[in-house]
Amino acid sequence: MSRRRRNYRTVCKEVEVEVSLGDFDDDDILEEAQERGVGVPFEMKAKVERLYYATRGGDPLTPELQSQVRELLQDLYGRAA
């Protein structure tokens, strides 16, 4: 009895889409991030929430808020690297 060797091929396609995060509620976004292993560490959650609510008004960011956003991004980048 002979065995046939099957050759499987995987085809990948890269596409670009535009998605508005406003189409999703916060819980959906956080759940998806957790399922993918991406998330905001607990100790940074309060900082993220504070900056989120401070920047929601659509007003220009103050230099202090700009600095806080940069620090948060640096912290998150450092954890991902």
Steps between C-alpha positions, in 0.01 A plus 500: 500500500651830397439827671459815304659804638269797492639841436309776668540858396411806697392812317524834676355826382569837655224757492453845645176610658391808683320440826359761729544404864183699564311210341595279795435546869788500748418154636521345151838662436641392838369145457657468156831638626503253790424208267796604286725531802520876471381710783566781735670385818289553810737758644464714185123472471427800725743715300343389172148574625600842634664597170209359301246717678731803503537486119139424400382859465667564167692797640871530423722314744677709757878459525447311828259253336734459202779409738279249685392337174864469388597343835216251479592402143863457604391276790281291273770477233755393759271217612446383142870503404 
